[in-house]
């Protein structure tokens, strides 16, 4: 535990740390903001933060993102502001912000505060979503929970970290050459939409050209399975790169060069996405179902770097594609890397997607395209994820049948990647139809109008036979069985369904 580390440091080490920080901050008054983060070797649940900020206005604030962002400031204690002459300035807390008295734009301040990591003492709605926590192997933070900022136009923000002995720090930011644990962060969004870990965890970097996956493993039981986790992650990464034809691409002016995945040992399975990064809880000793949920979560959220970050959509009417088709490719990826087989895939389709689809409270009454209205997709998970999953299946099989398996939904994804990846343009429903039509030599307009923009049930009994599969929907169960004497084309389509590019 943190408390078991050395509780004192030689004076000259503290002196060097102090002067290196002063040099680090030197000259920042006229340029970018700077932060210094110190993890306390005597108290694991307190993180001390100092900052040099140039004011844009009189307001200090935290992130607007998360399940209840108004709670973030509740964990900030001992906040103090000094001016450029070192005099303490009056600060008044109003709701979830701090107002600096008589502040002037362009003025320079020194900010200090303590972050108390007591977040897990209360329940948070909507998952963990950036909540900080402490484990025996270290501290997990999000930029949301850690940083107090001013203004909105800051760029090239400097961050330096001081750690207890034996600890390391993992962040998705660019490091400063020659200065350990020192980083430059492009803007406030990347500062606050980041995951951070300080501890005795293991960090593995998987480079792929101009993109890298930073894999962080925490907990003895997780580390015991390091090879299994790393091998699976690398295979999923390579499958997606091959599928799409390249690495994730950022929009102009943004950065998508690093994605960080943190896997912490836990009794239960859970997960969250912050920016381009994923935090997961996995029980390494859990049953196969829990293990599968964890890996499905990882592969699903990871594919969003392409279908959701590289390919961006105009509105929530296309969430069936962003979420449902992502789930389809998640299943394909897990098949190709050997995490699931055909029988497990059938179980996942029935238990996870079909059951939630037909039992959605708005099944037959609300169109999947309307089910995520207001980006409230979780209320109709079955329609958005399940309906979108089976729409992807039907479209893929129809394209493969029409082209004798020469093209597929894979080609639609690759073409969208080529035309939209790294650009500001957004994808709408008509664009999806147009691209699918071109690759499949067909017209999906009626299909979309009937099953996505309409409320009719997905016609699985019409499309699965293209892959030589008989469909039985008795008692609201999806049961698939191979028909005898499949044609070669049907066999190829089924292999394509299982993920073969």
C-alpha positions as CSV (number, residue, x, y, z in Angstrom):
1,X,0.0,0.0,0.0
2,X,1.0,3.6,-0.4
3,X,1.3,3.9,3.4
4,X,3.9,1.1,3.4
5,X,6.3,3.1,1.3
6,X,9.1,5.2,2.8
7,X,7.6,8.1,4.7
8,X,10.5,10.5,4.4
9,X,12.8,11.6,1.6
10,X,16.3,13.0,1.8
11,X,16.4,16.8,2.1
12,X,18.5,17.2,-1.0
13,X,15.9,15.2,-3.0
14,X,13.1,17.5,-1.9
15,X,15.3,20.5,-2.6
16,X,16.0,19.3,-6.2
17,X,12.3,18.6,-6.7
18,X,11.4,22.1,-5.5
19,X,13.9,23.8,-7.8
20,X,13.1,21.6,-10.8
21,X,9.5,22.6,-10.4
22,X,10.4,26.3,-10.1
23,X,12.4,25.9,-13.3
24,X,9.5,24.0,-14.9
25,X,7.1,26.9,-14.1
26,X,9.6,29.6,-15.1
27,X,8.3,31.8,-17.9
28,X,4.8,30.3,-17.7
29,X,3.2,33.6,-16.8
30,X,3.2,34.7,-20.4
31,X,2.6,31.4,-22.1
32,X,0.8,28.2,-21.1
33,X,-0.6,27.1,-17.8
34,X,1.3,24.6,-15.6
35,X,0.4,22.0,-13.0
36,X,2.5,20.2,-10.4
37,X,0.9,17.0,-9.0
38,X,2.3,15.4,-5.8
39,X,1.2,12.0,-4.6
40,X,1.7,11.8,-0.8
41,X,3.7,8.9,0.5
42,X,2.1,9.2,3.9
43,X,-1.5,9.5,2.8
44,X,-2.7,7.7,-0.2
45,X,-6.1,9.4,-0.4
46,X,-4.7,12.9,-0.7
47,X,-3.2,14.3,-3.9
48,X,-1.6,17.8,-3.8
49,X,-1.9,20.1,-6.8
50,X,-0.1,23.4,-7.5
51,X,-0.7,25.4,-10.7
52,X,0.4,28.6,-12.4
53,X,-2.5,30.0,-14.4
54,X,-3.0,33.1,-16.6
55,X,-6.6,34.1,-16.0
56,X,-9.1,34.5,-18.9
57,X,-11.9,35.3,-16.4
58,X,-12.6,35.2,-12.7
59,X,-13.9,31.6,-12.5
60,X,-12.1,28.4,-11.5
61,X,-14.0,25.3,-12.5
62,X,-13.8,21.5,-13.1
63,X,-15.0,19.2,-15.8
64,X,-18.6,19.4,-17.1
65,X,-18.5,15.7,-17.9
66,X,-19.4,12.7,-15.8
67,X,-22.4,11.2,-14.1
68,X,-22.8,14.1,-11.7
69,X,-20.1,16.7,-12.6
70,X,-21.3,19.1,-9.9
71,X,-19.8,16.7,-7.4
72,X,-16.2,17.0,-8.6
73,X,-15.5,20.2,-6.5
74,X,-16.8,18.5,-3.3
75,X,-13.4,16.6,-3.1
76,X,-11.2,19.7,-3.6
77,X,-10.0,21.0,-0.2
78,X,-7.8,23.8,1.0
79,X,-8.0,25.7,-2.3
80,X,-5.9,28.8,-2.2
81,X,-5.1,31.5,-4.8
82,X,-2.2,33.9,-4.6
83,X,-1.4,36.7,-7.0
84,X,2.0,37.4,-8.7
85,X,3.2,39.1,-5.6
86,X,2.4,36.1,-3.4
87,X,-0.6,37.7,-1.7
88,X,-3.6,35.5,-0.9
89,X,-6.6,36.4,-3.0
90,X,-10.2,36.1,-1.8
91,X,-12.1,33.2,-3.4
92,X,-15.8,32.4,-3.0
93,X,-17.3,29.1,-3.8
94,X,-20.5,29.4,-5.7
95,X,-22.3,26.1,-6.5
96,X,-19.7,24.0,-8.4
97,X,-17.3,26.8,-9.1
98,X,-14.9,29.2,-7.4
99,X,-15.0,33.0,-8.1
100,X,-11.8,35.0,-7.6
101,X,-12.5,38.5,-6.2
102,X,-11.4,41.4,-8.4
103,X,-9.8,39.1,-11.0
104,X,-8.6,40.7,-14.2
105,X,-8.1,38.8,-17.5
106,X,-4.4,38.3,-18.2
107,X,-3.5,38.3,-14.5
108,X,-1.2,35.6,-13.2
109,X,-2.2,33.5,-10.2
110,X,-0.7,30.6,-8.2
111,X,-3.3,28.0,-7.3
112,X,-3.0,25.2,-4.8
113,X,-5.4,22.6,-3.5
114,X,-5.7,19.0,-2.2
115,X,-7.8,16.4,-3.8
116,X,-9.3,14.0,-1.3
117,X,-10.1,10.6,-2.9
118,X,-13.2,9.6,-1.0
119,X,-15.3,9.3,-4.1
120,X,-16.2,5.6,-3.5
121,X,-17.9,6.3,-0.2
122,X,-21.1,7.3,-2.0
123,X,-22.9,5.8,-5.0
124,X,-22.5,7.4,-8.4
125,X,-25.2,7.0,-11.1
126,X,-24.4,5.7,-14.6
127,X,-21.3,3.7,-13.9
128,X,-17.9,4.7,-12.6
129,X,-17.4,7.5,-15.2
130,X,-14.1,9.1,-14.0
131,X,-14.5,8.6,-10.2
132,X,-11.2,8.4,-8.5
133,X,-10.2,5.5,-6.3
134,X,-7.3,4.0,-4.3
135,X,-6.1,0.4,-4.4
136,X,-3.2,-1.3,-2.7
137,X,-1.3,-1.1,-6.0
138,X,-2.0,2.6,-6.6
139,X,-4.3,5.5,-7.4
140,X,-6.7,5.8,-10.3
141,X,-7.7,9.3,-11.4
142,X,-9.4,11.0,-14.3
143,X,-8.6,14.5,-15.4
144,X,-12.3,15.2,-14.7
145,X,-11.8,14.4,-11.0
146,X,-8.4,16.0,-10.6
147,X,-7.9,19.3,-12.5
148,X,-9.3,22.8,-11.5
149,X,-8.9,25.0,-14.6
150,X,-9.6,28.5,-15.7
151,X,-10.8,29.7,-19.1
152,X,-11.3,27.6,-22.3
153,X,-8.6,28.7,-24.6
154,X,-5.5,27.1,-23.0
155,X,-3.0,25.2,-25.1
156,X,0.2,23.3,-24.5
157,X,-0.5,22.9,-20.8
158,X,2.5,21.6,-18.8
159,X,2.1,18.9,-16.1
160,X,4.8,17.6,-13.8
161,X,4.3,14.7,-11.4
162,X,6.2,13.8,-8.2
163,X,5.8,10.1,-7.0
164,X,6.7,8.0,-4.0
165,X,9.6,5.6,-4.4
166,X,8.8,2.5,-6.4
167,X,5.8,4.1,-8.1
168,X,5.4,5.0,-11.7
169,X,2.9,7.2,-13.5
170,X,0.8,6.3,-16.6
171,X,-0.9,9.0,-18.7
172,X,-1.8,9.3,-22.3
173,X,0.1,12.5,-22.8
174,X,3.3,13.4,-24.7
175,X,6.3,13.4,-22.4
176,X,9.0,16.0,-22.3
177,X,12.3,14.5,-23.4
178,X,14.9,14.3,-20.7
179,X,12.5,15.3,-17.8
180,X,10.9,12.3,-16.2
181,X,7.2,12.4,-15.4
182,X,6.8,15.7,-17.2
183,X,4.2,16.2,-20.0
184,X,2.7,18.7,-22.4
185,X,-1.0,18.4,-22.9
186,X,-2.6,20.0,-26.0
187,X,-5.7,21.6,-24.4
188,X,-8.2,21.5,-21.6
189,X,-10.3,18.7,-23.3
190,X,-7.3,16.4,-23.4
191,X,-6.3,17.4,-19.9
192,X,-9.7,16.5,-18.4
193,X,-10.7,13.7,-20.7
194,X,-7.8,11.5,-19.6
195,X,-7.2,8.5,-17.4
196,X,-4.2,8.5,-15.0
197,X,-2.7,5.9,-12.8
198,X,0.1,6.2,-10.2
199,X,1.3,3.0,-8.6
200,X,3.1,-0.3,-8.8
201,X,1.1,-1.4,-11.9
202,X,2.6,-2.7,-15.1
203,X,2.5,-0.6,-18.3
204,X,2.9,-2.2,-21.7
205,X,3.1,0.0,-24.9
206,X,1.9,-1.5,-28.2
207,X,3.1,0.7,-31.0
208,X,1.5,0.6,-34.4
209,X,3.1,3.2,-36.7
210,X,1.8,6.7,-35.6
211,X,-0.6,5.1,-33.1
212,X,0.1,3.3,-29.8
213,X,-2.0,1.4,-27.3
214,X,-0.9,1.9,-23.7
215,X,-2.0,-1.1,-21.7
216,X,-2.0,-0.7,-17.9
217,X,-2.5,-3.7,-15.6
218,X,-3.1,-3.4,-11.8
219,X,-3.4,-6.1,-9.2
220,X,-1.4,-9.3,-8.5
221,X,-4.0,-11.6,-10.0
222,X,-4.2,-9.4,-13.2
223,X,-0.5,-9.3,-13.5
224,X,-0.4,-13.1,-13.2
225,X,-2.4,-13.2,-16.5
226,X,-0.4,-10.5,-18.2
227,X,0.6,-12.5,-21.2
228,X,-3.0,-13.6,-21.9
229,X,-4.3,-10.0,-21.6
230,X,-1.6,-8.5,-23.7
231,X,-1.8,-11.2,-26.4
232,X,-5.5,-10.8,-26.7
233,X,-5.3,-7.0,-26.8
234,X,-2.7,-7.0,-29.5
235,X,-4.7,-9.4,-31.6
236,X,-7.9,-7.3,-31.3
237,X,-5.8,-4.2,-32.2
238,X,-4.4,-5.8,-35.3
239,X,-7.7,-7.2,-36.4
240,X,-9.3,-3.7,-36.3
241,X,-6.3,-2.1,-38.1
242,X,-6.5,-4.8,-40.9
243,X,-10.3,-4.5,-41.1
244,X,-10.4,-0.7,-41.4
245,X,-7.2,-0.4,-43.4
246,X,-5.4,1.8,-40.9
247,X,-5.0,3.3,-37.5
248,X,-7.6,5.5,-35.8
249,X,-7.5,9.0,-37.3
250,X,-8.1,12.2,-35.4
251,X,-10.1,15.1,-36.8
252,X,-8.0,18.1,-37.9
253,X,-6.4,19.8,-34.9
254,X,-7.0,16.9,-32.5
255,X,-4.9,14.1,-31.3
256,X,-5.7,10.3,-31.5
257,X,-2.1,9.0,-31.3
258,X,-2.5,7.3,-27.9
259,X,-5.3,5.2,-26.4
260,X,-4.9,4.0,-22.8
261,X,-6.6,0.9,-21.5
262,X,-6.4,0.3,-17.7
263,X,-7.5,-3.1,-16.3
264,X,-7.8,-3.3,-12.5
265,X,-8.4,-6.4,-10.5
266,X,-11.9,-6.4,-8.9
267,X,-14.6,-8.7,-7.6
268,X,-17.0,-7.5,-10.3
269,X,-16.9,-6.5,-13.9
270,X,-17.5,-2.9,-15.0
271,X,-16.0,-0.3,-17.3
272,X,-16.0,3.3,-18.5
273,X,-14.8,5.3,-21.4
274,X,-13.1,8.7,-20.8
275,X,-12.2,10.5,-24.0
276,X,-10.2,7.9,-26.1
277,X,-9.4,5.8,-23.1
278,X,-10.9,2.8,-21.3
279,X,-10.9,1.8,-17.6
280,X,-12.0,-1.7,-16.8
281,X,-12.6,-3.8,-13.6
282,X,-12.2,-7.5,-14.2
283,X,-12.2,-10.5,-11.8
284,X,-9.4,-12.8,-13.0
285,X,-11.0,-15.6,-11.1
286,X,-14.5,-15.0,-12.3
287,X,-16.6,-17.4,-14.3
288,X,-16.4,-17.6,-18.0
289,X,-19.5,-15.3,-18.4
290,X,-17.9,-12.5,-16.4
291,X,-14.6,-12.9,-18.3
292,X,-16.5,-12.7,-21.6
293,X,-18.4,-9.6,-20.5
294,X,-15.1,-7.9,-19.7
295,X,-13.5,-8.7,-23.0
296,X,-16.6,-7.8,-25.0
297,X,-16.6,-4.5,-23.2
298,X,-13.0,-3.9,-24.1
299,X,-13.3,-4.9,-27.8
300,X,-16.5,-2.9,-28.2
301,X,-15.2,0.3,-26.7
302,X,-11.9,-0.1,-28.5
303,X,-13.6,-0.4,-31.9
304,X,-15.2,3.0,-31.1
305,X,-11.8,4.6,-31.9
306,X,-12.7,3.8,-35.5
307,X,-16.5,3.7,-35.5
308,X,-17.3,6.7,-33.4
309,X,-14.0,8.7,-33.1
310,X,-12.5,8.3,-36.6
311,X,-16.0,8.0,-38.2
312,X,-18.2,10.6,-36.6
313,X,-22.0,10.8,-37.0
314,X,-24.4,13.6,-37.5
315,X,-27.0,12.8,-34.8
316,X,-28.4,10.0,-32.6
317,X,-30.5,8.6,-35.4
318,X,-27.3,6.8,-36.5
319,X,-26.6,5.3,-33.0
320,X,-27.9,2.0,-34.2
321,X,-24.9,1.9,-36.6
322,X,-22.4,3.4,-34.2
323,X,-23.4,1.1,-31.3
324,X,-25.1,-1.9,-33.0
325,X,-22.6,-2.4,-35.8
326,X,-19.7,-1.8,-33.4
327,X,-21.2,-4.7,-31.4
328,X,-21.3,-6.8,-34.5
329,X,-17.6,-6.2,-35.2
330,X,-16.8,-6.8,-31.5
331,X,-18.2,-10.3,-31.9
332,X,-16.3,-10.8,-35.1
333,X,-13.1,-9.7,-33.4
334,X,-13.5,-12.0,-30.5
335,X,-14.1,-14.9,-32.9
336,X,-11.0,-14.1,-34.8
337,X,-8.7,-13.8,-31.8
338,X,-10.0,-17.1,-30.4
339,X,-11.9,-15.6,-27.3
340,X,-15.2,-17.1,-28.5
341,X,-16.2,-19.9,-30.8
342,X,-19.3,-20.5,-32.9
343,X,-21.4,-21.9,-30.1
344,X,-20.5,-19.0,-27.7
345,X,-21.3,-16.5,-30.5
346,X,-24.8,-18.0,-30.9
347,X,-25.3,-17.8,-27.1
348,X,-24.2,-14.1,-27.1
349,X,-26.5,-13.3,-30.0
350,X,-29.5,-14.9,-28.2
351,X,-28.9,-14.0,-24.6
352,X,-27.3,-10.5,-24.9
353,X,-28.8,-9.1,-28.1
354,X,-31.9,-10.9,-29.2
355,X,-33.4,-11.2,-25.7
356,X,-32.8,-7.5,-25.0
357,X,-34.1,-6.5,-28.4
358,X,-37.4,-8.3,-28.3
359,X,-37.9,-7.5,-24.6
360,X,-37.2,-3.8,-24.9
361,X,-40.1,-1.8,-23.5
362,X,-40.6,0.0,-26.8
363,X,-40.2,-3.0,-29.1
364,X,-42.6,-2.8,-32.0
365,X,-43.6,0.8,-31.0
366,X,-40.4,2.9,-31.3
367,X,-38.0,2.9,-34.3
368,X,-34.4,2.1,-33.5
369,X,-33.4,5.3,-35.2
370,X,-35.5,7.2,-32.6
371,X,-34.6,5.1,-29.6
372,X,-31.5,7.1,-28.8
373,X,-33.2,10.5,-29.1
374,X,-31.5,13.0,-26.8
375,X,-28.6,10.5,-26.6
376,X,-30.5,8.6,-24.0
377,X,-29.7,5.3,-25.7
378,X,-29.4,3.2,-22.5
379,X,-33.1,3.4,-21.8
380,X,-33.7,1.4,-25.0
381,X,-30.5,-0.6,-25.2
382,X,-32.3,-3.4,-26.9
383,X,-33.5,-1.4,-29.8
384,X,-30.2,0.6,-30.3
385,X,-27.6,-2.1,-29.6
386,X,-29.7,-5.2,-30.4
387,X,-31.6,-3.8,-33.3
388,X,-28.5,-2.2,-34.7
389,X,-26.5,-5.5,-34.2
390,X,-29.0,-7.5,-36.3
391,X,-29.3,-4.7,-38.9
392,X,-25.6,-5.1,-39.4
393,X,-25.9,-8.8,-39.7
394,X,-28.7,-8.6,-42.3
395,X,-26.8,-6.0,-44.3
396,X,-23.6,-7.9,-44.2
397,X,-25.2,-11.1,-45.4
398,X,-27.1,-9.4,-48.1
399,X,-24.0,-7.7,-49.5
400,X,-22.1,-11.0,-49.4
401,X,-24.9,-12.9,-51.2
402,X,-25.3,-10.2,-53.9
403,X,-21.6,-10.1,-54.6
404,X,-20.9,-13.8,-54.2
405,X,-18.9,-12.9,-51.1
406,X,-16.5,-10.6,-53.1
407,X,-17.5,-7.6,-50.9
408,X,-19.2,-7.3,-47.5
409,X,-20.0,-4.8,-44.7
410,X,-16.2,-4.8,-44.2
411,X,-15.8,-2.9,-47.4
412,X,-18.4,-0.4,-46.4
413,X,-16.4,0.3,-43.2
414,X,-13.2,0.6,-45.1
415,X,-14.7,3.0,-47.7
416,X,-16.2,5.1,-44.9
417,X,-12.7,5.1,-43.2
418,X,-11.0,6.3,-46.5
419,X,-13.5,9.0,-47.2
420,X,-14.3,10.3,-43.7
421,X,-11.4,9.3,-41.5
422,X,-9.4,12.3,-40.2
423,X,-11.9,14.8,-41.6
424,X,-14.5,17.1,-40.1
425,X,-17.4,15.8,-42.2
426,X,-20.2,13.9,-40.3
427,X,-22.0,10.8,-41.5
428,X,-25.8,10.7,-41.7
429,X,-28.3,8.0,-42.4
430,X,-28.4,8.7,-46.2
431,X,-24.7,8.4,-46.4
432,X,-24.8,5.0,-44.7
433,X,-27.4,3.8,-47.2
434,X,-25.5,5.2,-50.2
435,X,-22.2,3.5,-49.2
436,X,-23.9,0.2,-48.4
437,X,-25.8,0.2,-51.7
438,X,-22.7,0.8,-53.7
439,X,-20.7,-2.0,-52.0
440,X,-23.7,-4.4,-52.1
441,X,-25.2,-3.8,-55.6
442,X,-28.5,-3.4,-53.9
443,X,-30.9,-0.9,-52.3
444,X,-31.1,-0.8,-48.6
445,X,-33.4,2.2,-48.5
446,X,-36.5,0.1,-48.0
447,X,-34.7,-2.0,-45.4
448,X,-33.7,1.1,-43.4
449,X,-37.1,2.7,-43.7
450,X,-38.8,-0.5,-42.5
451,X,-36.6,-1.8,-39.7
452,X,-34.5,1.1,-38.6
453,X,-36.7,4.2,-39.2
454,X,-39.7,2.0,-38.8
455,X,-40.8,-0.4,-36.0
456,X,-41.0,-3.8,-37.9
457,X,-39.1,-6.7,-36.3
458,X,-35.7,-7.5,-37.9
459,X,-36.3,-10.2,-40.6
460,X,-33.7,-12.6,-39.4
461,X,-35.5,-15.6,-41.0
462,X,-34.9,-13.9,-44.4
463,X,-31.2,-13.1,-44.0
464,X,-29.6,-15.9,-42.0
465,X,-30.4,-18.5,-44.7
466,X,-27.9,-16.6,-46.9
467,X,-25.3,-18.2,-44.7
468,X,-27.0,-21.6,-44.7
469,X,-28.5,-21.1,-41.2
470,X,-32.0,-22.1,-40.2
471,X,-33.7,-19.7,-37.8
472,X,-36.1,-20.7,-35.0
473,X,-37.7,-17.9,-33.0
474,X,-40.0,-20.0,-30.9
475,X,-40.7,-18.7,-27.4
476,X,-38.7,-15.5,-28.1
477,X,-35.5,-17.4,-28.4
478,X,-33.0,-17.0,-31.3
479,X,-31.9,-20.5,-32.2
480,X,-29.6,-21.0,-35.2
481,X,-28.7,-24.4,-36.8
482,X,-26.8,-25.3,-39.9
483,X,-28.9,-26.6,-42.9
484,X,-27.5,-29.8,-44.3
485,X,-25.5,-29.7,-47.5
486,X,-24.6,-26.0,-47.5
487,X,-23.4,-24.4,-50.8
488,X,-19.8,-23.1,-50.9
489,X,-21.2,-19.5,-51.0
490,X,-23.3,-20.1,-47.9
491,X,-20.3,-21.6,-46.1
492,X,-18.2,-18.5,-47.1
493,X,-20.9,-16.1,-45.9
494,X,-21.1,-17.9,-42.5
495,X,-17.3,-17.7,-42.2
496,X,-17.6,-14.0,-43.0
497,X,-20.2,-13.6,-40.3
498,X,-17.7,-15.1,-37.8
499,X,-15.2,-12.4,-38.7
500,X,-13.1,-13.7,-41.6
501,X,-12.2,-10.7,-43.7
